[in-house]
C-alpha cells in the first residue's frame, strides 16, 4: 500500500513538473522566418557576404551602427571627439556585456581595433584599415591615431566587436553582446537564436516560390524582406507587399529591429 502511495505521489509530482515545464515553454514566442541567404561564417568579422553579415550583425554591438533609416549613429560609444585631424578619441558605455557575463571594456575594444589593421592576422579587410597608425588608452578614453586625415573613419567603425579570444577564429559563434543565445545551427538549413522569451527560427531558402509555399503551408510565419504585421499568427501576411531594397543590409537591420519588439 505504501509503495502504491509513493508511486502515486511521484507520478503527481512528475505530472506537475511537466505541466510547469510546458507552461514555461508556452511563454516563449517563436517567429519562423524564411531567409534568402545562408551563413558562410560563424565569426561576423570574417563575413564577406551580405547574407551572413545581415544575419549576424544584429547579434553584436559595434562602435557605430546604422539605424533603420541607414543613418550612422554611436552604438558602443558613449561620446566622442576629433581632437585633431588625425586623433579621434572616445569613451565606451560601461553597461554592455557579452552573453557569458564578460564586460565589453576598453581592452576588448582596443584588441579588436588592433586586429582590424594587423595584416598578419586573419581579418579579410585588414588592407582597408591601413590608415590607422595606433590605438591606445589614455585615462578612461580610447585614442585612434591616424597616419593622415581620413574623413570616413566612423563608417569603418561599424565592424562587430567580439571577445578577444575569438578574434580570427571561425570554428564557433562568438558570445553575443546583445543578449542573444544561439540555440542551434544546421549548415545550409537553419539557424535558431533566442533573446529572452523570443525565439527566432531562420530557415535558409533559395527561391521565392519555395518561401511562398512554406508561408502558405504555415511552415514559416514571415519571409525576410516582406512587410509583416505585428501579429505573427496572421497568415494573411502572405498577401503582404514585397519590399526588397537594393540596400538589403539596411533593410534587414530595419527588419530585425522590428523582430526585437514583436508581441
Secondary structure as UniProt FT lines:
FT   HELIX           2..26
FT   STRAND          29..36
FT   HELIX           44..46
FT   HELIX           50..57
FT   TURN            58..59
FT   STRAND          64..66
FT   TURN            68..69
FT   STRAND          72..74
FT   STRAND          77..82
FT   STRAND          87..92
FT   TURN            99..100
FT   HELIX           106..116
FT   TURN            119..120
FT   TURN            124..125
FT   HELIX           126..129
FT   TURN            130..131
FT   STRAND          132..138
FT   TURN            139..140
FT   STRAND          141..146
FT   HELIX           151..157
FT   HELIX           164..166
FT   TURN            167..168
FT   STRAND          181..186
FT   TURN            187..189
FT   STRAND          190..195
FT   TURN            196..197
FT   STRAND          198..205
FT   HELIX           208..217
FT   STRAND          222..223
FT   TURN            224..225
FT   TURN            232..233
FT   HELIX           235..239
FT   HELIX           248..259
FT   TURN            260..261
//
